Amino acid sequence: MMTRDEPLPPRPGRIALPGSVSATPPLPASTRALLDSGLERLGLELPAGARAALEGHARLLLAWTPHINLTAIREPADVAREHLLDSLAAVGLLRSGGVRRLLDLGSGGGFPGIPLAIALPESTVILVESIAKKARFLGVAVDALGLGDRVAVRNARAEALAALTGSPGLPVEAVCVRAVAGLGAVAGLAAPLLAPGGWLVAWKRGDVAAEIAAAGPDLEASGFGPALAHTVDVAGLEDHRLVVATLVRPPPRRAHRRAR
């Protein structure tokens, strides 16, 4: 039987990839310091186990990415800033709203869903990823980080989940979307997955006023109220924004559509 310290058996023609954090190189001291500084700026004090899990996620990502292209970001410091800290920028917002049931739409390498699950220990999280090899990584990471009791991986498109009435874990209180599609396009995907009063939280960059304005008709048609943008207080992420829209009425039965 395979133990967690053994690499995953390779598929035909492929090398074995690590199935545990201990099988990956540690992060450089400079990257750990950058992560500490960012957590302080965000006002997040994490217990030692959660702090180690954040690093473990980054280590697994860096080990797998050269082989299945989880992300274009390959430097440890950039992973810490652009992925971990960027994901964690929503923790304060989600805590303030009492959000405990999350869905990460188009999770990719696990962002923002896995860091949010680590920092919000009372939360349950669904990671939705349509690409099988990325979903396989997510399953390995969730198991290796000890999150399997409250984080589920779904290898499916959002449209398929929305069509499943009473699907386990649904509806959720927040749908998180990072680097998937425009705000208007994801509004229809997110709405059927949300409970009344739930939030669509989209990670954006720069001046988002034009995108918010353009997405207004799609947001309204899907049952959302006006979207609001929140800044991110982390060095190097000053142009990042969290755009939040609240589901104020039930969406039309066919509100969900394919993101483009």
N, C-alpha and C positions, 0 to 999 in steps of 0.2 A: 504494500500500500504506500502511496506517495505521502510523504510528510510535508509540512508547510515550509521546511527549510530546503526542500529539493526543488530544482527548477521544473517548470511545467514541461511535460514531454513535448518535443517538437512535432509539428505537423510535417507531413512529407515534404522534404526539400527546404525545411526551415530550421533555424537553430532553436535551442531551448531558451525560454525567457523566464526570468525570475518570478517565482510565485510567492516570495516573502520579502519583507524589507531587509532582513538580515543578509540576503543574497545580493544586495546592491551596495555600491560605494556610498559612504557618508557624504553629506553636503559639506562644501568648504566652510571654514570658520567665518569668512566674510559674508557668505550667504546667510548663515544662521544669525549673524549680527544684523544684517539688513532686515530679516524677518522679525527679529526682536524689536527693532526700531519701528517698523511698520505697525506691529501689534500695539505698541505703546501709543502711537499717533491715533490709532483707531479706538483706544481706550479698552482694549481687550486683554484681560488677564486669564490665561488658560492654564489649567492644571497640567502637570508634567506629562501625563499620558496623552492629553489632547495635543500638546505642543509636539510631542514625538510623532504623533499620527500625521500632523501636517507635514513634517519633514519626510515621513515615510511615503506619503502620497507623491511628493515631489521626486523622491528617489526612484520609485517605481516608474513614474512617468518618464524620467530621463533615461531609464534603462530600456524601456519598451519603445520609445519614440523613434530611434533610428531604424527600427524594424517594421513598424506599422504606421508611422507618421501620424501620431496622435496630435502633434502641435508643431508649428513652424518655429517655436521658441525652443532653443536647445541649450542655452547657458543657464546654469543653476540660479544665478542672481536674478536673471530675467524671469525665470519660472516663479521664483519667490514673489517678485513684485507684480508681474503682469497676470499671473494666474492665482496664486494663493491670496495675496493681500487684496487684489482686485475683487476676488470672490467674497472675502470676508468684510468688505466695505458695507455689505448689506446687513450685517449681523445686528447692529444697533437699531436699524429701521424695522427689521423683522421682530426683534424683541419688543419694541415699542408697540407694535400692533398685535402682540400676543400670538404670533403665527407659529404653529407647531407642525402643520402638515404641508410639506413642500413638494413640488414637482420641478425637476430640472429638465427643461425641454431642449433636446439636442445636446446632451451632456458632453459628448466627445471624450476628453481625457478626465472628465469628472468635475468640471468647473461650470458653475459655482457649487454644485450639489454636495460634493464630498467635503470641501472645507466648511460649508455651512453645517453639515451634519456633525462634523467634529466639534465646531464651536457652539452648537445648540444641542446639548446632549439630551434634551427632552423631546426633540423633534423626530418625526418620521419623514423619510425622503424617498421619492421615486426618481430614479435616473432613467430618462427615456433617450435611447440612442438607436437610430435606424440602421447603422452600419455594424455588421456582425462582429468584425474584428475589434472595433472599439468597445462594443458591448462586452466582449470577452475580457478585455482589459479591465473594464469597470467591475466585472464580477470578481476578478482576481484581487483588485485593489480593495474592494469592500470586505472581502474575506480576510485579506492580510492585515487590514487595519482594525479588525474586530468590530465592524459596523453591521454585520449581517443580520442582527436582530431588529434593526430599524431602518435599514436602507435596502431598497429593492431595485434591481436592474431590469428594465423592460427593453428588449430588442424589438422595437416596433415604431411605427410612425405615430405621431400624435393623433392623426385622423382616426387610426384604428382604435386607440384607447378611448377617444371621445365617443365612438360608436358603441362601446361596451357598457351598457347600463348596469350600474352596480359593480363595476370592476373593482377589485380589491384596492383599498387605499384612496379611492376617488369618491367624492370630489375633494380637492385640497384647498388650503387657505391661501396659498400663493403659488403661482407659476413663474419660475425664474427662467429668463431667456438671455443668453449671452452669445453674441457672434453667430446668430442663426439667420435672421432676416430683419427687414424693416418693421417698425412698430405697427404699422397698419396691417401688414401681412400676418404677424403673429397674434394679433388681437382675436381673430376668428378661430385660431387654433387653441388659444388659451381659455377662451370663455367657457366652452362645454366642460372643461376640466375643473372649474372653480366652483366653490360654494358661494352662495349669495354674500356679498360684501368682501369677497376674496380679491387679492391683488395680482395684477400682472406687473412683474418687476423686470425691466429690461436694462441691460448694461449697454451704455452708449458712450460716445466720445465727442468732445468739442461742443460747439454751439448747436444744441439739439432743438432749438425753437422751431426751425423750419420743418424738421421731421415731425415734431409733435403737431404742428398746425396741419401738415399734409395728412397725418394719420387720423385727424379728428373725425371725419365721416365714417371711417372703418371702425374706430373705437365705439362711436355712438351706435352704429349698426349692430355691433356685437354685444351691446349691453353695458359698456363701460362709461364712466363719467370722464371728465377732463383729466389729462395726464399732467403730472407735476415732476419736475427734475430736481434731483438732490446732488450736491457736489460730493467729492471724495477727498478726504483730508489725509493723503499719504504722499510723501515725496516721490515724484516721478509719475504720479497718477492725477495730477492737478486738472487735466482736461477730461477726466473720466466722469461720467454721470450715471446716476440711477434714476430711471424714469419709471414712475409708478402710476398705474391707473386702477381704479376700484370698480368691480363689477356691481353696478347699481340696480340691474334688473336682469331677469333670466334672458339668456341669449336666444335668438331664433334657433329652431331645431336644426337648421342646416348652416349655422354660422361658421362652423369650422371649414377651412379650406387649406389647400396645399401651400406651404411657404415657398416663395420664389426668391 
